[in-house]
Every structure is written in C-alpha cells, then in structure tokens.
C-alpha cells in the first residue's frame, strides 16, 4: 500500500489511528463521507445529529445515495460535518495527507465543491478534484445536467459504478493517474 483514504464515520477508525501512529510516514488521506450506501452496514455523522439534521435520512444514517443527499443536505451543515471528520481524525493522531469525496457528493454542486476546496485550503491539504475533459452528461434525465458542463464528472445514479467507470475509461485518450473503484 502506498496511499489510502479513511472514512472517518465508519467503524475501525481507532484501528486506523493506531496504524497511523505506528507508521507516521504513511500517506493517509480522508475520504470525506456524506453518504452511507451499504444496506446493512450504515454510519451516521461525526458531528452531533442536532447540528447537521439535513445530513441524515429517515433512519438516522447518512443518505444512502448521492442524489438524495445532495437534494436534502444544507451546505453549511455539510461543511460542519466535514470539518468534524477532519478534526476527529487529527484528534486521534492521524495526520491527513489529502482529502477526497466519498461517492462524489462534494463534486455535485458548485456550492459543495467550493466549500470542500475552502476547507482543504484552511487545513493546507491537497484535495482530489474530478475533471473529465469533454465528458457529456450521461443521460438527459440527469438531475445535474445543467451543472455538469464540459469537463466535469456527472454522477448519475441511474448507472452502476461499473457502467460509469467503463464509460469514463472508453472516453479517455490519455493516461489515468488516479482511479478508485469500490470492491
């Protein structure tokens, strides 16, 4: 392993913190999570739920998909949550080396992306930014069709992750420097 990203609200965070303390030179970033997609393996916010109520679905967990999360969350509450995730990691002795976004939620609107960049700059951390040159929106029914514009990834929940990755790879005419796939 040369690099990893940690989902702070997920279980086993203390195990990762112990690893980070034992390996201070490890390249460990934070995979900022505003969603929790697994049906039987869910997590909630790090910040107190009363301070970020728009981040929770009716079951009390983070929204299971990007689109419902983006439709319901308030950007100021999302910022509060990602700051809480960074602070929790730091408080446990993890020295994050970078930030990225679980399921692309922080890439979904200009407001969320601007907030993500602002937080990364304040913590002096590099961040993942998704850019796909000349990538069209995947479907005419995409909720973000007008926001995607040329060059930015569109996370359409009507397609499986495998279909989105296959489309992405087929459109590329240059090297890929970073590709993260779910198991």
Secondary structure, DSSP 8 states (H G I E B T S, - for coil): ---EEE-TTSTTHHHHHHHHHH-TT--EEEEE-SB---SSS----SS-GGG-GGGB-TTSSBBSSHHHHHHH--HHHHHHHHHHHHHHHHHTT----EEEEGGGGGGSSHHHHHHHHHHHHHTT-EE-----TT---S-TT-TTHHHH-TTS----TTS-HHHHHHHHHHH--S--S------
